[in-house]
Amino acid sequence: CVCVYVSDRWSTILAKVCLCVDLLFSYPLVLFPILEMTESYLADKGLMAADTKTVWPRNVFRSSLVVLTALIALSVPHFALLTDIFAGLGQTLLGFVVPPLISMKLSSSFSPRMHAKTWSGGGGGVSLWAIV
């Protein structure tokens, strides 16, 4: 982060606090679908209770998954660079490549001119070229 190399003024400290709050609230949003799928899989196999009255196994499972991901992040050298690569690739796909593909799939007519407009307007061709 650039904030590490900036002097410790009140604005830098405020920016660091805002980044920590952002991480605190965005990490559960990213982790929630994984937890839901894993918990339903474990409940189907009978390894975890599926009812809502016994919440402690779910809380223990979720807490251990958070601790596990924190240990992985701390143990992998240059973890930030690794996540930057995957985030850049994923954001490019989700932002520029997938929407034109969905639009072409959902369009009622199969017009090459319409698909060309979709790709040129969405920037999908440039992004696809950059990924390949």
C-alpha contacts under 8 A as a table, 3 or more apart, distances in Angstrom:
res1	aa1	res2	aa2	distance
1	C	4	V	5.93
1	C	5	Y	7.98
2	V	5	Y	5.80
2	V	6	V	6.95
3	C	6	V	5.33
3	C	12	T	6.46
3	C	15	A	7.47
3	C	16	K	6.83
6	V	12	T	6.98
7	S	12	T	7.13
8	D	12	T	5.89
8	D	13	I	6.43
9	R	12	T	5.32
9	R	13	I	6.30
10	W	13	I	5.10
10	W	14	L	6.04
11	S	14	L	5.02
11	S	15	A	6.15
12	T	15	A	5.00
12	T	16	K	6.22
13	I	16	K	5.08
13	I	17	V	6.19
14	L	17	V	5.07
14	L	18	C	6.13
15	A	18	C	5.06
15	A	19	L	6.21
16	K	19	L	5.07
16	K	20	C	6.25
17	V	20	C	5.08
17	V	21	V	6.20
18	C	21	V	5.07
18	C	22	D	6.06
19	L	22	D	4.98
19	L	23	L	6.18
20	C	23	L	5.07
20	C	24	L	6.07
21	V	24	L	4.93
21	V	25	F	6.27
22	D	25	F	5.36
22	D	26	S	5.87
23	L	26	S	5.18
23	L	27	Y	5.78
24	L	27	Y	5.97
24	L	28	P	7.53
25	F	28	P	6.25
25	F	29	L	7.18
26	S	29	L	5.21
26	S	30	V	6.49
27	Y	30	V	5.23
27	Y	31	L	6.13
28	P	31	L	4.92
28	P	32	F	5.73
29	L	32	F	5.36
29	L	33	P	7.79
30	V	33	P	6.94
30	V	34	I	7.84
31	L	34	I	5.44
31	L	35	L	6.22
32	F	35	L	5.08
32	F	36	E	6.15
33	P	36	E	5.11
33	P	37	M	6.21
34	I	37	M	5.33
34	I	38	T	6.06
35	L	38	T	5.14
35	L	39	E	5.85
35	L	62	R	7.12
36	E	39	E	5.22
36	E	40	S	6.10
37	M	40	S	5.28
37	M	41	Y	6.14
38	T	41	Y	5.07
38	T	42	L	6.14
39	E	42	L	5.06
39	E	43	A	5.98
39	E	48	M	7.20
39	E	58	R	7.58
40	S	43	A	4.93
40	S	44	D	6.07
40	S	50	A	7.52
41	Y	44	D	5.14
41	Y	45	K	6.35
42	L	45	K	5.09
42	L	46	G	6.18
42	L	47	L	5.11
42	L	48	M	5.47
43	A	46	G	4.97
43	A	47	L	5.76
43	A	48	M	4.71
43	A	49	A	5.81
43	A	50	A	5.32
44	D	47	L	7.66
45	K	48	M	7.79
46	G	49	A	7.02
48	M	57	P	7.05
48	M	58	R	7.80
49	A	54	T	7.05
49	A	57	P	7.61
51	D	54	T	6.49
52	T	55	V	6.05
54	T	57	P	6.92
55	V	58	R	5.36
55	V	59	N	6.22
56	W	59	N	4.94
56	W	60	V	6.00
57	P	60	V	5.11
57	P	61	F	6.04
58	R	61	F	5.03
58	R	62	R	6.04
59	N	62	R	5.09
59	N	63	S	5.96
60	V	63	S	5.14
60	V	64	S	6.01
61	F	64	S	5.23
61	F	65	L	6.19
62	R	65	L	5.11
62	R	66	V	6.30
63	S	66	V	5.13
63	S	67	V	6.23
64	S	67	V	5.02
64	S	68	L	5.98
65	L	68	L	4.94
65	L	69	T	6.16
66	V	69	T	5.23
66	V	70	A	6.19
67	V	70	A	5.04
67	V	71	L	6.16
68	L	71	L	5.11
68	L	72	I	6.21
69	T	72	I	5.02
69	T	73	A	6.11
70	A	73	A	5.06
70	A	74	L	6.16
71	L	74	L	5.08
71	L	75	S	5.98
72	I	75	S	5.15
72	I	76	V	6.09
73	A	76	V	5.71
73	A	79	F	6.06
74	L	77	P	7.57
74	L	79	F	7.66
76	V	79	F	5.48
78	H	81	L	5.52
78	H	82	L	6.68
79	F	82	L	5.07
79	F	83	T	6.24
80	A	83	T	5.19
80	A	84	D	6.08
81	L	84	D	5.01
81	L	85	I	6.39
82	L	85	I	5.33
82	L	86	F	6.59
83	T	86	F	5.18
83	T	87	A	5.87
84	D	87	A	5.06
84	D	88	G	5.92
85	I	88	G	5.27
85	I	89	L	6.24
86	F	89	L	5.16
86	F	90	G	5.96
87	A	90	G	5.08
87	A	91	Q	5.82
88	G	91	Q	5.27
88	G	92	T	6.06
89	L	92	T	5.27
89	L	93	L	6.28
89	L	131	I	7.30
90	G	93	L	5.15
90	G	94	L	6.03
91	Q	94	L	5.06
91	Q	95	G	5.67
92	T	95	G	5.21
92	T	96	F	5.66
92	T	97	V	6.95
92	T	127	S	6.56
93	L	96	F	5.66
93	L	97	V	4.84
93	L	98	V	5.87
93	L	127	S	7.61
93	L	128	L	7.95
94	L	97	V	6.25
94	L	98	V	5.35
94	L	99	P	7.10
95	G	98	V	6.76
95	G	99	P	6.82
96	F	99	P	6.27
96	F	100	P	7.18
96	F	122	G	6.04
96	F	123	G	5.89
96	F	124	G	4.71
96	F	127	S	6.23
97	V	100	P	5.99
97	V	101	L	6.55
97	V	122	G	7.97
97	V	123	G	7.82
97	V	124	G	4.71
97	V	125	G	7.60
97	V	127	S	6.67
97	V	128	L	6.49
98	V	101	L	5.07
98	V	102	I	6.10
99	P	102	I	5.08
99	P	103	S	6.06
99	P	122	G	7.75
100	P	103	S	4.90
100	P	104	M	6.05
100	P	118	T	5.85
100	P	119	W	5.99
100	P	122	G	6.55
100	P	124	G	6.73
101	L	104	M	5.14
101	L	105	K	6.11
102	I	105	K	5.00
102	I	106	L	6.06
103	S	106	L	5.18
103	S	107	S	5.93
103	S	118	T	7.63
104	M	107	S	5.24
104	M	110	F	7.89
104	M	115	H	6.33
104	M	118	T	7.77
107	S	110	F	7.14
110	F	114	M	7.90
110	F	115	H	7.95
111	S	114	M	5.25
111	S	115	H	6.38
112	P	115	H	5.06
112	P	116	A	6.10
113	R	116	A	5.08
113	R	117	K	6.29
114	M	117	K	5.10
114	M	118	T	6.19
115	H	118	T	4.94
115	H	119	W	6.18
116	A	119	W	5.20
116	A	120	S	6.06
117	K	120	S	5.20
117	K	121	G	5.75
118	T	121	G	5.24
118	T	122	G	5.92
119	W	122	G	5.27
119	W	123	G	5.95
119	W	124	G	5.12
119	W	125	G	5.86
120	S	123	G	5.32
120	S	124	G	6.72
120	S	125	G	6.64
121	G	124	G	7.85
123	G	126	V	5.55
123	G	127	S	6.33
124	G	127	S	5.04
124	G	128	L	5.85
125	G	128	L	5.05
125	G	129	W	6.06
126	V	129	W	5.08
126	V	130	A	6.14
127	S	130	A	4.95
127	S	131	I	6.15
128	L	131	I	5.14
128	L	132	V	6.12
129	W	132	V	5.22
